[in-house]
Amino acid sequence: MKLFVGNLSFETTENDLQDLFEKHGQVSEVALMMDRMTGKSRGFAFVTMGDKTQGEAAVAALNGQQVAGRALTVNEASPREDRGARPSGGAGGGNRKFAQGRW
C-alpha cells in the first residue's frame, strides 16, 4: 500500500521516514520528493508499506502526529493522474509569414 506523507520538515530524511514507518510494518520503499533546482526536500514523500493492513495501521498511528514540530498528513496515495503528452520543441508557433520572409 502506497502512502502519501505531507507537511514534512525540510530536514526530514528518507532514513527518518523509514524508521518512523517501520514501527507499523514492513516498509518496501521510501521516496522523498526533492526540488530539482535546489536539491532540497519539497516537504512530502511516498512510503510503500508491505500490505494494506500495515498501511492502514501506519495511517491511523501517524496522521496528525507531531514530527519535528509539524503535524504530519498521512493517507493512502491516490493514483498518479495522466497529464497527457507534453509539447516538445522550443519556443512555440510564431508567425509563419514572418518566418518565410513574407510580412
N, CA, C and O atoms as a printed pandas DataFrame, in Angstrom:
     atom_number atom_name residue_name chain_id  residue_number  x_coord  y_coord  z_coord
0              1         N          MET        A               1    0.852   -1.172    0.000
1              2        CA          MET        A               1    0.000    0.000    0.000
2              3         C          MET        A               1    0.895    1.231    0.000
3              4         O          MET        A               1    1.783    1.364    0.841
4              5         N          LYS        A               2    0.654    2.126   -0.948
5              6        CA          LYS        A               2    1.452    3.336   -1.080
6              7         C          LYS        A               2    0.778    4.470   -0.309
7              8         O          LYS        A               2   -0.421    4.708   -0.458
8              9         N          LEU        A               3    1.565    5.169    0.519
9             10        CA          LEU        A               3    1.051    6.246    1.354
10            11         C          LEU        A               3    1.678    7.574    0.951
11            12         O          LEU        A               3    2.853    7.643    0.591
12            13         N          PHE        A               4    0.869    8.621    1.019
13            14        CA          PHE        A               4    1.355    9.992    0.854
14            15         C          PHE        A               4    1.655   10.521    2.245
15            16         O          PHE        A               4    0.848   10.363    3.161
16            17         N          VAL        A               5    2.820   11.151    2.407
17            18        CA          VAL        A               5    3.206   11.745    3.682
18            19         C          VAL        A               5    3.516   13.207    3.417
19            20         O          VAL        A               5    4.477   13.522    2.715
20            21         N          GLY        A               6    2.713   14.098    3.972
21            22        CA          GLY        A               6    2.889   15.520    3.728
22            23         C          GLY        A               6    3.169   16.306    4.988
23            24         O          GLY        A               6    3.095   15.782    6.100
24            25         N          ASN        A               7    3.492   17.577    4.795
25            26        CA          ASN        A               7    3.822   18.529    5.855
26            27         C          ASN        A               7    5.083   18.125    6.607
27            28         O          ASN        A               7    5.187   18.310    7.819
28            29         N          LEU        A               8    6.042   17.570    5.863
29            30        CA          LEU        A               8    7.305   17.166    6.468
30            31         C          LEU        A               8    8.211   18.371    6.686
31            32         O          LEU        A               8    8.179   19.341    5.929
32            33         N          SER        A               9    9.006   18.287    7.725
33            34        CA          SER        A               9   10.063   19.265    7.928
34            35         C          SER        A               9   11.050   19.115    6.768
35            36         O          SER        A               9   11.273   18.004    6.286
36            37         N          PHE        A              10   11.632   20.206    6.326
37            38        CA          PHE        A              10   12.570   20.151    5.201
38            39         C          PHE        A              10   13.866   19.434    5.579
39            40         O          PHE        A              10   14.672   19.116    4.706
40            41         N          GLU        A              11   14.072   19.180    6.864
41            42        CA          GLU        A              11   15.264   18.460    7.318
42            43         C          GLU        A              11   15.034   16.947    7.396
43            44         O          GLU        A              11   15.979   16.193    7.629
44            45         N          THR        A              12   13.802   16.502    7.207
45            46        CA          THR        A              12   13.487   15.073    7.282
46            47         C          THR        A              12   14.181   14.319    6.159
47            48         O          THR        A              12   14.203   14.768    5.013
48            49         N          THR        A              13   14.751   13.157    6.504
49            50        CA          THR        A              13   15.443   12.332    5.515
50            51         C          THR        A              13   14.641   11.056    5.237
51            52         O          THR        A              13   13.701   10.728    5.962
52            53         N          GLU        A              14   15.027   10.348    4.179
53            54        CA          GLU        A              14   14.384    9.068    3.878
54            55         C          GLU        A              14   14.604    8.080    5.020
55            56         O          GLU        A              14   13.711    7.294    5.337
56            57         N          ASN        A              15   15.786    8.112    5.641
57            58        CA          ASN        A              15   16.056    7.219    6.775
58            59         C          ASN        A              15   15.141    7.527    7.952
59            60         O          ASN        A              15   14.679    6.611    8.631
60            61         N          ASP        A              16   14.874    8.810    8.200
61            62        CA          ASP        A              16   13.941    9.191    9.270
62            63         C          ASP        A              16   12.565    8.582    9.017
63            64         O          ASP        A              16   11.939    8.040    9.928
64            65         N          LEU        A              17   12.101    8.675    7.773
65            66        CA          LEU        A              17   10.785    8.133    7.421
66            67         C          LEU        A              17   10.774    6.612    7.528
67            68         O          LEU        A              17    9.804    6.032    8.017
68            69         N          GLN        A              18   11.834    5.971    7.079
69            70        CA          GLN        A              18   11.951    4.515    7.168
70            71         C          GLN        A              18   11.798    4.084    8.630
71            72         O          GLN        A              18   11.019    3.183    8.939
72            73         N          ASP        A              19   12.545    4.734    9.522
73            74        CA          ASP        A              19   12.491    4.390   10.945
74            75         C          ASP        A              19   11.104    4.631   11.533
75            76         O          ASP        A              19   10.610    3.820   12.316
76            77         N          LEU        A              20   10.482    5.737   11.159
77            78        CA          LEU        A              20    9.165    6.100   11.682
78            79         C          LEU        A              20    8.091    5.094   11.257
79            80         O          LEU        A              20    7.272    4.669   12.072
80            81         N          PHE        A              21    8.103    4.719    9.980
81            82        CA          PHE        A              21    7.044    3.846    9.450
82            83         C          PHE        A              21    7.285    2.376    9.757
83            84         O          PHE        A              21    6.329    1.601    9.803
84            85         N          GLU        A              22    8.538    1.966    9.970
85            86        CA          GLU        A              22    8.826    0.563   10.281
86            87         C          GLU        A              22    8.200    0.117   11.599
87            88         O          GLU        A              22    8.018   -1.079   11.826
88            89         N          LYS        A              23    7.874    1.063   12.459
89            90        CA          LYS        A              23    7.219    0.723   13.721
90            91         C          LYS        A              23    5.823    0.160   13.486
91            92         O          LYS        A              23    5.225   -0.420   14.391
92            93         N          HIS        A              24    5.302    0.330   12.269
93            94        CA          HIS        A              24    3.930   -0.077   11.963
94            95         C          HIS        A              24    3.857   -1.164   10.899
95            96         O          HIS        A              24    2.767   -1.540   10.468
96            97         N          GLY        A              25    5.012   -1.669   10.474
97            98        CA          GLY        A              25    5.031   -2.747    9.489
98            99         C          GLY        A              25    6.243   -2.651    8.580
99           100         O          GLY        A              25    7.119   -1.804    8.757
100          101         N          GLN        A              26    6.266   -3.538    7.614
101          102        CA          GLN        A              26    7.384   -3.598    6.672
102          103         C          GLN        A              26    7.296   -2.447    5.677
103          104         O          GLN        A              26    6.248   -2.207    5.077
104          105         N          VAL        A              27    8.408   -1.739    5.509
105          106        CA          VAL        A              27    8.493   -0.648    4.545
106          107         C          VAL        A              27    9.289   -1.161    3.349
107          108         O          VAL        A              27   10.436   -1.579    3.500
108          109         N          SER        A              28    8.685   -1.129    2.164
109          110        CA          SER        A              28    9.392   -1.620    0.990
110          111         C          SER        A              28   10.047   -0.498    0.191
111          112         O          SER        A              28   10.990   -0.745   -0.561
112          113         N          GLU        A              29    9.550    0.748    0.346
113          114        CA          GLU        A              29   10.162    1.864   -0.397
114          115         C          GLU        A              29    9.816    3.186    0.270
115          116         O          GLU        A              29    8.705    3.377    0.765
116          117         N          VAL        A              30   10.789    4.099    0.274
117          118        CA          VAL        A              30   10.575    5.471    0.726
118          119         C          VAL        A              30   11.099    6.383   -0.373
119          120         O          VAL        A              30   12.245    6.252   -0.802
120          121         N          ALA        A              31   10.260    7.306   -0.827
121          122        CA          ALA        A              31   10.661    8.254   -1.874
122          123         C          ALA        A              31   10.369    9.668   -1.385
123          124         O          ALA        A              31    9.225   10.122   -1.406
124          125         N          LEU        A              32   11.411   10.351   -0.948
125          126        CA          LEU        A              32   11.295   11.738   -0.511
126          127         C          LEU        A              32   11.429   12.617   -1.743
127          128         O          LEU        A              32   12.418   12.525   -2.470
128          129         N          MET        A              33   10.446   13.462   -1.980
129          130        CA          MET        A              33   10.451   14.305   -3.175
130          131         C          MET        A              33   11.384   15.492   -2.973
131          132         O          MET        A              33   11.286   16.219   -1.984
132          133         N          MET        A              34   12.293   15.673   -3.934
133          134        CA          MET        A              34   13.302   16.722   -3.860
134          135         C          MET        A              34   13.093   17.734   -4.981
135          136         O          MET        A              34   12.653   17.377   -6.074
136          137         N          ASP        A              35   13.407   18.978   -4.710
137          138        CA          ASP        A              35   13.345   20.031   -5.711
138          139         C          ASP        A              35   14.527   19.864   -6.661
139          140         O          ASP        A              35   15.669   19.765   -6.212
140          141         N          ARG        A              36   14.271   19.832   -7.953
141          142        CA          ARG        A              36   15.345   19.630   -8.941
142          143         C          ARG        A              36   16.351   20.764   -8.962
143          144         O          ARG        A              36   17.542   20.539   -9.174
144          145         N          MET        A              37   15.882   21.970   -8.746
145          146        CA          MET        A              37   16.763   23.140   -8.838
146          147         C          MET        A              37   17.647   23.293   -7.598
147          148         O          MET        A              37   18.844   23.558   -7.716
148          149         N          THR        A              38   17.063   23.128   -6.416
149          150        CA          THR        A              38   17.810   23.381   -5.183
150          151         C          THR        A              38   18.374   22.123   -4.551
151          152         O          THR        A              38   19.318   22.197   -3.764
152          153         N          GLY        A              39   17.805   20.957   -4.884
153          154        CA          GLY        A              39   18.246   19.717   -4.261
154          155         C          GLY        A              39   17.715   19.540   -2.846
155          156         O          GLY        A              39   18.128   18.615   -2.146
156          157         N          LYS        A              40   16.805   20.414   -2.410
157          158        CA          LYS        A              40   16.242   20.337   -1.071
158          159         C          LYS        A              40   14.887   19.641   -1.109
159          160         O          LYS        A              40   14.245   19.548   -2.155
160          161         N          SER        A              41   14.469   19.156    0.059
161          162        CA          SER        A              41   13.189   18.472    0.181
162          163         C          SER        A              41   12.042   19.399   -0.198
163          164         O          SER        A              41   12.089   20.602    0.057
164          165         N          ARG        A              42   11.002   18.817   -0.815
165          166        CA          ARG        A              42    9.803   19.578   -1.151
166          167         C          ARG        A              42    8.749   19.460   -0.049
167          168         O          ARG        A              42    7.668   20.039   -0.163
168          169         N          GLY        A              43    9.055   18.715    1.014
169          170        CA          GLY        A              43    8.153   18.633    2.154
170          171         C          GLY        A              43    7.125   17.520    2.084
171          172         O          GLY        A              43    6.189   17.488    2.882
172          173         N          PHE        A              44    7.290   16.601    1.128
173          174        CA          PHE        A              44    6.382   15.452    1.092
174          175         C          PHE        A              44    7.114   14.236    0.544
175          176         O          PHE        A              44    8.166   14.350   -0.084
176          177         N          ALA        A              45    6.526   13.062    0.799
177          178        CA          ALA        A              45    7.155   11.805    0.393
178          179         C          ALA        A              45    6.076   10.765    0.143
179          180         O          ALA        A              45    4.902   10.965    0.453
180          181         N          PHE        A              46    6.509    9.655   -0.426
181          182        CA          PHE        A              46    5.661    8.483   -0.597
182          183         C          PHE        A              46    6.350    7.317    0.088
183          184         O          PHE        A              46    7.542    7.082   -0.108
184          185         N          VAL        A              47    5.587    6.590    0.892
185          186        CA          VAL        A              47    6.102    5.430    1.611
186          187         C          VAL        A              47    5.253    4.238    1.199
187          188         O          VAL        A              47    4.026    4.288    1.282
188          189         N          THR        A              48    5.897    3.175    0.758
189          190        CA          THR        A              48    5.178    1.961    0.376
190          191         C          THR        A              48    5.323    0.934    1.485
191          192         O          THR        A              48    6.430    0.523    1.831
192          193         N          MET        A              49    4.186    0.528    2.037
193          194        CA          MET        A              49    4.145   -0.456    3.117
194          195         C          MET        A              49    3.935   -1.847    2.529
195          196         O          MET        A              49    3.498   -1.998    1.388
196          197         N          GLY        A              50    4.257   -2.863    3.335
197          198        CA          GLY        A              50    4.195   -4.251    2.885
198          199         C          GLY        A              50    2.831   -4.700    2.415
199          200         O          GLY        A              50    2.730   -5.423    1.424
200          201         N          ASP        A              51    1.774   -4.287    3.102
201          202        CA          ASP        A              51    0.420   -4.660    2.682
202          203         C          ASP        A              51   -0.582   -3.629    3.201
203          204         O          ASP        A              51   -0.218   -2.688    3.907
204          205         N          LYS        A              52   -1.840   -3.824    2.837
205          206        CA          LYS        A              52   -2.893   -2.855    3.167
206          207         C          LYS        A              52   -3.088   -2.720    4.680
207          208         O          LYS        A              52   -3.293   -1.613    5.178
208          209         N          THR        A              53   -3.027   -3.829    5.409
209          210        CA          THR        A              53   -3.221   -3.793    6.859
210          211         C          THR        A              53   -2.144   -2.940    7.523
211          212         O          THR        A              53   -2.440   -2.127    8.398
212          213         N          GLN        A              54   -0.893   -3.128    7.103
213          214        CA          GLN        A              54    0.205   -2.345    7.665
214          215         C          GLN        A              54    0.077   -0.874    7.286
215          216         O          GLN        A              54    0.353    0.008    8.099
216          217         N          GLY        A              55   -0.337   -0.616    6.062
217          218        CA          GLY        A              55   -0.529    0.756    5.612
218          219         C          GLY        A              55   -1.612    1.459    6.404
219          220         O          GLY        A              55   -1.446    2.611    6.804
220          221         N          GLU        A              56   -2.722    0.768    6.632
221          222        CA          GLU        A              56   -3.820    1.348    7.412
222          223         C          GLU        A              56   -3.392    1.610    8.847
223          224         O          GLU        A              56   -3.798    2.608    9.444
224          225         N          ALA        A              57   -2.567    0.713    9.411
225          226        CA          ALA        A              57   -2.061    0.906   10.779
226          227         C          ALA        A              57   -1.163    2.142   10.839
227          228         O          ALA        A              57   -1.231    2.913   11.796
228          229         N          ALA        A              58   -0.333    2.328    9.831
229          230        CA          ALA        A              58    0.551    3.493    9.796
230          231         C          ALA        A              58   -0.256    4.785    9.667
231          232         O          ALA        A              58    0.059    5.777   10.324
232          233         N          VAL        A              59   -1.290    4.783    8.828
233          234        CA          VAL        A              59   -2.138    5.967    8.670
234          235         C          VAL        A              59   -2.807    6.300   10.003
235          236         O          VAL        A              59   -2.806    7.456   10.425
236          237         N          ALA        A              60   -3.379    5.293   10.669
237          238        CA          ALA        A              60   -4.076    5.513   11.933
238          239         C          ALA        A              60   -3.133    6.061   13.002
239          240         O          ALA        A              60   -3.522    6.918   13.795
240          241         N          ALA        A              61   -1.907    5.574   13.024
241          242        CA          ALA        A              61   -0.962    5.974   14.062
242          243         C          ALA        A              61   -0.267    7.301   13.771
243          244         O          ALA        A              61    0.030    8.055   14.698
244          245         N          LEU        A              62   -0.005    7.597   12.501
245          246        CA          LEU        A              62    0.876    8.725   12.182
246          247         C          LEU        A              62    0.172    9.970   11.643
247          248         O          LEU        A              62    0.736   11.062   11.706
248          249         N          ASN        A              63   -1.045    9.834   11.114
249          250        CA          ASN        A              63   -1.730   11.012   10.587
250          251         C          ASN        A              63   -2.010   11.988   11.728
251          252         O          ASN        A              63   -2.691   11.643   12.694
252          253         N          GLY        A              64   -1.486   13.197   11.614
253          254        CA          GLY        A              64   -1.663   14.212   12.643
254          255         C          GLY        A              64   -0.581   14.204   13.715
255          256         O          GLY        A              64   -0.527   15.112   14.545
256          257         N          GLN        A              65    0.284   13.184   13.706
257          258        CA          GLN        A              65    1.346   13.109   14.716
258          259         C          GLN        A              65    2.376   14.211   14.494
259          260         O          GLN        A              65    2.733   14.516   13.356
260          261         N          GLN        A              66    2.847   14.801   15.577
261          262        CA          GLN        A              66    3.874   15.838   15.513
262          263         C          GLN        A              66    5.249   15.195   15.309
263          264         O          GLN        A              66    5.682   14.361   16.104
264          265         N          VAL        A              67    5.918   15.595   14.244
265          266        CA          VAL        A              67    7.279   15.145   13.973
266          267         C          VAL        A              67    8.080   16.379   13.587
267          268         O          VAL        A              67    7.741   17.073   12.629
268          269         N          ALA        A              68    9.139   16.648   14.332
269          270        CA          ALA        A              68    9.989   17.827   14.108
270          271         C          ALA        A              68    9.154   19.114   14.102
271          272         O          ALA        A              68    9.399   20.024   13.310
272          273         N          GLY        A              69    8.162   19.170   15.002
273          274        CA          GLY        A              69    7.357   20.368   15.146
274          275         C          GLY        A              69    6.262   20.564   14.111
275          276         O          GLY        A              69    5.661   21.636   14.040
276          277         N          ARG        A              70    5.996   19.538   13.309
277          278        CA          ARG        A              70    4.959   19.655   12.279
278          279         C          ARG        A              70    4.009   18.468   12.369
279          280         O          ARG        A              70    4.438   17.335   12.590
280          281         N          ALA        A              71    2.713   18.735   12.197
281          282        CA          ALA        A              71    1.706   17.668   12.204
282          283         C          ALA        A              71    1.685   17.004   10.833
283          284         O          ALA        A              71    1.351   17.638    9.832
284          285         N          LEU        A              72    2.045   15.723   10.794
285          286        CA          LEU        A              72    2.093   15.004    9.520
286          287         C          LEU        A              72    0.706   14.790    8.932
287          288         O          LEU        A              72   -0.279   14.646    9.655
288          289         N          THR        A              73    0.653   14.773    7.616
289          290        CA          THR        A              73   -0.524   14.346    6.876
290          291         C          THR        A              73   -0.157   13.000    6.267
291          292         O          THR        A              73    0.757   12.921    5.447
292          293         N          VAL        A              74   -0.852   11.952    6.655
293          294        CA          VAL        A              74   -0.564   10.611    6.135
294          295         C          VAL        A              74   -1.876   10.006    5.666
295          296         O          VAL        A              74   -2.823    9.869    6.440
296          297         N          ASN        A              75   -1.920    9.643    4.384
297          298        CA          ASN        A              75   -3.102    8.966    3.848
298          299         C          ASN        A              75   -2.701    8.116    2.656
299          300         O          ASN        A              75   -1.575    8.188    2.164
300          301         N          GLU        A              76   -3.655    7.306    2.204
301          302        CA          GLU        A              76   -3.371    6.451    1.053
302          303         C          GLU        A              76   -3.150    7.332   -0.170
303          304         O          GLU        A              76   -3.938    8.236   -0.450
304          305         N          ALA        A              77   -2.073    7.058   -0.891
305          306        CA          ALA        A              77   -1.750    7.845   -2.084
306          307         C          ALA        A              77   -2.755    7.530   -3.174
307          308         O          ALA        A              77   -3.096    6.370   -3.403
308          309         N          SER        A              78   -3.227    8.574   -3.845
309          310        CA          SER        A              78   -4.116    8.358   -4.982
310          311         C          SER        A              78   -3.266    8.069   -6.213
311          312         O          SER        A              78   -2.117    8.505   -6.293
312          313         N          PRO        A              79   -3.824    7.340   -7.169
313          314        CA          PRO        A              79   -3.065    7.029   -8.381
314          315         C          PRO        A              79   -2.643    8.300   -9.103
315          316         O          PRO        A              79   -3.360    9.301   -9.107
316          317         N          ARG        A              80   -1.487    8.239   -9.700
317          318        CA          ARG        A              80   -0.967    9.394  -10.420
318          319         C          ARG        A              80   -1.829    9.677  -11.640
319          320         O          ARG        A              80   -2.162    8.778  -12.412
320          321         N          GLU        A              81   -2.182   10.951  -11.794
321          322        CA          GLU        A              81   -3.011   11.341  -12.935
322          323         C          GLU        A              81   -2.166   11.398  -14.195
323          324         O          GLU        A              81   -1.000   11.792  -14.156
324          325         N          ASP        A              82   -2.759   11.004  -15.307
325          326        CA          ASP        A              82   -2.092   11.129  -16.590
326          327         C          ASP        A              82   -2.234   12.576  -17.044
327          328         O          ASP        A              82   -3.345   13.057  -17.265
328          329         N          ARG        A              83   -1.121   13.259  -17.179
329          330        CA          ARG        A              83   -1.158   14.668  -17.563
330          331         C          ARG        A              83   -1.194   14.853  -19.069
331          332         O          ARG        A              83   -1.251   15.982  -19.557
332          333         N          GLY        A              84   -1.162   13.763  -19.801
333          334        CA          GLY        A              84   -1.176   13.855  -21.255
334          335         C          GLY        A              84    0.209   14.149  -21.788
335          336         O          GLY        A              84    1.160   14.347  -21.032
336          337         N          ALA        A              85    0.299   14.172  -23.085
337          338        CA          ALA        A              85    1.586   14.426  -23.725
338          339         C          ALA        A              85    1.983   15.881  -23.534
339          340         O          ALA        A              85    1.156   16.789  -23.618
340          341         N          ARG        A              86    3.246   16.076  -23.279
341          342        CA          ARG        A              86    3.756   17.437  -23.146
342          343         C          ARG        A              86    4.289   17.887  -24.497
343          344         O          ARG        A              86    4.858   17.087  -25.240
344          345         N          PRO        A              87    4.109   19.144  -24.814
345          346        CA          PRO        A              87    4.634   19.626  -26.094
346          347         C          PRO        A              87    6.144   19.543  -26.117
347          348         O          PRO        A              87    6.809   19.772  -25.107
348          349         N          SER        A              88    6.669   19.217  -27.263
349          350        CA          SER        A              88    8.123   19.150  -27.397
350          351         C          SER        A              88    8.588   20.326  -28.234
351          352         O          SER        A              88    7.789   21.037  -28.843
352          353         N          GLY        A              89    9.865   20.508  -28.248
353          354        CA          GLY        A              89   10.404   21.576  -29.071
354          355         C          GLY        A              89   10.674   22.827  -28.287
355          356         O          GLY        A              89   10.688   22.826  -27.056
356          357         N          GLY        A              90   10.885   23.883  -29.009
357          358        CA          GLY        A              90   11.334   25.115  -28.387
358          359         C          GLY        A              90   10.251   26.114  -28.121
359          360         O          GLY        A              90    9.346   25.858  -27.327
360          361         N          ALA        A              91   10.329   27.257  -28.777
361          362        CA          ALA        A              91    9.582   28.432  -28.389
362          363         C          ALA        A              91    8.162   28.509  -28.940
363          364         O          ALA        A              91    7.551   29.573  -28.841
364          365         N          GLY        A              92    7.629   27.496  -29.487
365          366        CA          GLY        A              92    6.241   27.547  -29.925
366          367         C          GLY        A              92    6.081   28.007  -31.357
367          368         O          GLY        A              92    7.051   28.098  -32.109
368          369         N          GLY        A              93    4.834   28.297  -31.725
369          370        CA          GLY        A              93    4.430   28.548  -33.100
370          371         C          GLY        A              93    5.103   29.693  -33.811
371          372         O          GLY        A              93    5.954   29.479  -34.674
372          373         N          GLY        A              94    4.742   30.878  -33.469
373          374        CA          GLY        A              94    5.295   32.018  -34.184
374          375         C          GLY        A              94    4.467   32.361  -35.404
375          376         O          GLY        A              94    3.442   31.729  -35.660
376          377         N          ASN        A              95    4.899   33.345  -36.150
377          378        CA          ASN        A              95    4.185   33.824  -37.321
378          379         C          ASN        A              95    4.815   33.218  -38.570
379          380         O          ASN        A              95    5.969   33.510  -38.883
380          381         N          ARG        A              96    4.072   32.379  -39.287
381          382        CA          ARG        A              96    4.622   31.698  -40.461
382          383         C          ARG        A              96    5.040   32.682  -41.553
383          384         O          ARG        A              96    6.081   32.508  -42.186
384          385         N          LYS        A              97    4.228   33.715  -41.769
385          386        CA          LYS        A              97    4.591   34.676  -42.816
386          387         C          LYS        A              97    5.904   35.360  -42.494
387          388         O          LYS        A              97    6.738   35.573  -43.374
388          389         N          PHE        A              98    6.083   35.701  -41.238
389          390        CA          PHE        A              98    7.339   36.339  -40.822
390          391         C          PHE        A              98    8.494   35.381  -41.019
391          392         O          PHE        A              98    9.550   35.766  -41.520
392          393         N          ALA        A              99    8.292   34.109  -40.618
393          394        CA          ALA        A              99    9.348   33.119  -40.738
394          395         C          ALA        A              99    9.710   32.864  -42.195
395          396         O          ALA        A              99   10.852   32.512  -42.489
396          397         N          GLN        A             100    8.767   33.034  -43.108
397          398        CA          GLN        A             100    9.033   32.804  -44.528
398          399         C          GLN        A             100    9.462   34.075  -45.226
399          400         O          GLN        A             100    9.698   34.057  -46.434
400          401         N          GLY        A             101    9.569   35.166  -44.513
401          402        CA          GLY        A             101   10.008   36.432  -45.110
402          403         C          GLY        A             101    8.919   37.174  -45.861
403          404         O          GLY        A             101    9.224   38.097  -46.616
404          405         N          ARG        A             102    7.640   36.798  -45.677
405          406        CA          ARG        A             102    6.532   37.460  -46.375
406          407         C          ARG        A             102    5.672   38.219  -45.383
407          408         O          ARG        A             102    4.578   37.754  -45.062
408          409         N          TRP        A             103    6.084   39.291  -44.913
409          410        CA          TRP        A             103    5.298   40.057  -43.953
410          411         C          TRP        A             103    5.086   41.359  -44.506
411          412         O          TRP        A             103    4.443   42.200  -43.877
